[in-house]
Each structure stands twice: as structure tokens, then as C-alpha cells.
Amino acid sequence: MDFLRDFLDGMTRAPFHGVARMLELPPGRLLPGLSLLAAILTVAELVRIALGNVLTHSRVAHVTVCFLTFAFQALLIAGVLVFADRAHPGRGWINLGFALALYLLWFVVGQATKLVRRDSEGADVGFMAVGALITFPTGVIAAALT
């Protein structure tokens, strides 16, 4: 236990508060939050295709690829929509437009994975539709409640 205390000594939660402030999508500082979300979506797609290429027989990699195919991105965007609408009431409808733009980016990056692996499904529209059924009703409910 002392080892853990020594290891964590001097750590601060300040960076996490900064990330949380970015994910609130504040009206005057949209670009950092949207850039962070775009980077996370892009990295998730690239990790998904990399795991499929490198660890072809790993069960853990397969489950991770399945999770990164749609659930991670959809739940992340839905969570940000709720979090941002709670932080800045009345901007939920605008944030839904940003979520739609992030879905477009998700599609483009998914299609770009076909450049690496031809037999990749790319941006699977079926999985993205299921993700949209998670994200957009959540965002509409959050926007309607505030």
C-alpha cells in the first residue's frame, strides 16, 4: 500500500478536469472539444483495423474489434451529448448537428481503412445505424429536457 501511495504522490486530477471542460462543448471553445472527439474516433477506427490485421486469432482482440466497430463511438458521442447539454442547457440541438458531423467523419475514416485492408468492411453502415439508434435518441431526449 505504501508503494501505491509513493507512486501516486504528487499526482493531480487537473488534466482530467481540462478534458471534461473540453467535452462540455462550450460555445466559445468548440474546436478543442470537437477535435478531441474526432481524434478519439479516428484512433478507435485505426486501432480496430490494426488489431484485425495483427492479432488475427486472438479472442480478446476480436472482442475489442467488435466493441470498437460501433459501441465505443456511439456511446462516447451519446455521453458527450448528455454531458454537454447538462453543462450548457439549450445547446442540445446544435450539438446534435455536431454529432452528425462526427458520424460523417467516422464513416470517412472507416472507409479509409479499406486502403489498409481490402477485405475490411470499412465503415459498416449497418453498425453505424445501430450506433445512431443509441446516439441520436439520447441526444434528442437530452436536448428536449433542457
Contacts in CASP RR format, 6 or more apart in sequence:
PFRMAT RR
TARGET T0000
AUTHOR 0000-0000-0000
METHOD contacts of the structure
MODEL  1
MDFLRDFLDGMTRAPFHGVARMLELPPGRLLPGLSLLAAILTVAELVRIA
LGNVLTHSRVAHVTVCFLTFAFQALLIAGVLVFADRAHPGRGWINLGFAL
ALYLLWFVVGQATKLVRRDSEGADVGFMAVGALITFPTGVIAAALT
19 36 0 8 1.000
20 83 0 8 1.000
22 29 0 8 1.000
22 32 0 8 1.000
22 33 0 8 1.000
22 36 0 8 1.000
23 33 0 8 1.000
23 36 0 8 1.000
23 37 0 8 1.000
23 80 0 8 1.000
23 83 0 8 1.000
23 84 0 8 1.000
24 83 0 8 1.000
24 84 0 8 1.000
24 87 0 8 1.000
24 88 0 8 1.000
25 33 0 8 1.000
25 34 0 8 1.000
25 80 0 8 1.000
25 84 0 8 1.000
25 87 0 8 1.000
25 88 0 8 1.000
25 91 0 8 1.000
25 95 0 8 1.000
25 98 0 8 1.000
26 87 0 8 1.000
26 88 0 8 1.000
27 88 0 8 1.000
27 91 0 8 1.000
30 98 0 8 1.000
34 98 0 8 1.000
34 101 0 8 1.000
34 102 0 8 1.000
37 76 0 8 1.000
37 77 0 8 1.000
37 80 0 8 1.000
37 102 0 8 1.000
38 102 0 8 1.000
38 105 0 8 1.000
40 76 0 8 1.000
41 73 0 8 1.000
41 76 0 8 1.000
41 102 0 8 1.000
41 105 0 8 1.000
41 106 0 8 1.000
41 109 0 8 1.000
42 105 0 8 1.000
42 109 0 8 1.000
44 68 0 8 1.000
44 72 0 8 1.000
44 73 0 8 1.000
45 68 0 8 1.000
45 106 0 8 1.000
45 109 0 8 1.000
45 110 0 8 1.000
45 112 0 8 1.000
45 113 0 8 1.000
46 109 0 8 1.000
46 113 0 8 1.000
47 64 0 8 1.000
47 68 0 8 1.000
48 64 0 8 1.000
48 65 0 8 1.000
48 68 0 8 1.000
48 69 0 8 1.000
48 113 0 8 1.000
49 113 0 8 1.000
49 116 0 8 1.000
49 117 0 8 1.000
49 120 0 8 1.000
51 58 0 8 1.000
51 61 0 8 1.000
51 64 0 8 1.000
51 65 0 8 1.000
51 68 0 8 1.000
52 61 0 8 1.000
52 65 0 8 1.000
52 117 0 8 1.000
53 116 0 8 1.000
53 117 0 8 1.000
54 61 0 8 1.000
55 61 0 8 1.000
69 124 0 8 1.000
69 127 0 8 1.000
70 124 0 8 1.000
70 127 0 8 1.000
70 128 0 8 1.000
70 130 0 8 1.000
70 131 0 8 1.000
71 131 0 8 1.000
71 134 0 8 1.000
73 106 0 8 1.000
73 131 0 8 1.000
74 130 0 8 1.000
74 131 0 8 1.000
74 132 0 8 1.000
74 134 0 8 1.000
74 135 0 8 1.000
75 134 0 8 1.000
77 99 0 8 1.000
77 102 0 8 1.000
77 103 0 8 1.000
77 135 0 8 1.000
78 134 0 8 1.000
78 135 0 8 1.000
78 138 0 8 1.000
78 139 0 8 1.000
79 138 0 8 1.000
80 95 0 8 1.000
80 99 0 8 1.000
81 92 0 8 1.000
81 95 0 8 1.000
81 96 0 8 1.000
81 99 0 8 1.000
81 135 0 8 1.000
81 138 0 8 1.000
81 139 0 8 1.000
81 142 0 8 1.000
81 143 0 8 1.000
82 138 0 8 1.000
82 139 0 8 1.000
82 142 0 8 1.000
84 91 0 8 1.000
84 92 0 8 1.000
84 95 0 8 1.000
85 91 0 8 1.000
85 92 0 8 1.000
85 95 0 8 1.000
85 139 0 8 1.000
85 142 0 8 1.000
85 143 0 8 1.000
85 145 0 8 1.000
85 146 0 8 1.000
86 142 0 8 1.000
86 146 0 8 1.000
89 146 0 8 1.000
90 143 0 8 1.000
90 146 0 8 1.000
92 139 0 8 1.000
92 142 0 8 1.000
92 143 0 8 1.000
92 146 0 8 1.000
93 143 0 8 1.000
95 139 0 8 1.000
95 143 0 8 1.000
96 136 0 8 1.000
96 139 0 8 1.000
96 140 0 8 1.000
96 143 0 8 1.000
99 135 0 8 1.000
99 136 0 8 1.000
99 139 0 8 1.000
103 128 0 8 1.000
103 132 0 8 1.000
103 135 0 8 1.000
106 123 0 8 1.000
106 128 0 8 1.000
107 123 0 8 1.000
107 125 0 8 1.000
107 128 0 8 1.000
108 123 0 8 1.000
109 123 0 8 1.000
110 122 0 8 1.000
110 123 0 8 1.000
111 122 0 8 1.000
111 123 0 8 1.000
113 120 0 8 1.000
113 122 0 8 1.000
113 123 0 8 1.000
114 120 0 8 1.000
114 122 0 8 1.000
END
